[in-house]
Amino acid sequence: MADSNHYEILKIKANASQAEIKQAYRRLVKMFHPDSHQETANHEEIIRINAAYEVLGDAQNRHQYDQKLRHNFQKSTIPKPKRNSEQKPYRKTRPTGRDADEQIEEWLRRVYKPVNRILLTILSSLEAQIEELAADPFDDELLDEFQDYLDSCREDLKDAQFKFRSLPNPPNFAAAAAHIYYCLSQVADGIEELAYFPLSYDERYLHTGQELFRIAKRLHREAQESVS
């Protein structure tokens, strides 16, 4: 656990709502950001505020953080669980005995086609979102819409990653599967880069995210060419 309490950094109570957390974060970032208030600009304070909001701004991360706070408060009375040294790791087994043609058909139907559609949707939507945000990058409503867009992309990406891992790729489509794998990775990194912009108002994160999406588009195109 960090020395500083995230709730104290954002100057909110521990029972604050998510809306109150976001409001406090936006207020503090604007206060210390050099593009908004030169007289109160403080880069180190923005770093602390961003770190606190990355935890408290996400409901799941906040829940884990709250559990950690409670654990640290009560750890002297909570016994440590015993480690089972004999427990064997779970190993995922690959399906066997499948005819090559049936394997290819099933992979195309259950993996390639749905993942291809999801990637196409994500990769083709960023430009319009960036244009909308460019109208006023400091506007709370536009930032909320951009954050909602990124959250939607994350959910779609998780679905694509789950589908991609659901079946082993046929040897004949190893190249296409490799392109898809790296494409998914670039999209994931791009989303996370873009997500830093609402935390810092630093346009470099937007540029980096767009570049990662451009790389992902190339990989996606190469995957399609490998299958066709």
C-alpha angles and dihedrals in degrees: 000000000000120000092242121069111234092218091055092049091055090041094234137123122260091247094052116137122245089252091054090049092052092046092051092047094051091048094051096044092052089048094055101030113108093220091057106035118011093184094058099033112142120167095188091052091051089054090053092046092049092049091051093047093048086063103035096035091065114067095214094046090047092052091052091046092051090050089052091051091052091045093052089049093051102028094110089066099038114088117224114250116249116249116236103222092183095059110116121219118253114251122202112225123215120229114259137194096041120143112246095237093048090048091053093047093049093046092051092048100042102030118016101041098046093041090048091053093049093049092048091053094049097043095047096050104058099079094058091047092052091050092052092048092048090067089077118345090191095054110115095212093051090047090051091051091048090050091049089051092053091047089053090050090051092053092048090047092052089052091050092048091050092050092046091055094044095086136023112249118249113251090241090062099042092119093051091047091051091051090049092048093053091042091056089049093052092048091051092050091045093053092050092049091050090048091062092064096075087049096053110009086230109148091204088079090056092050093048092047091050091049091051090050090051090054089048090052091054092049090047091052091049090051090054091049091051092055098043 
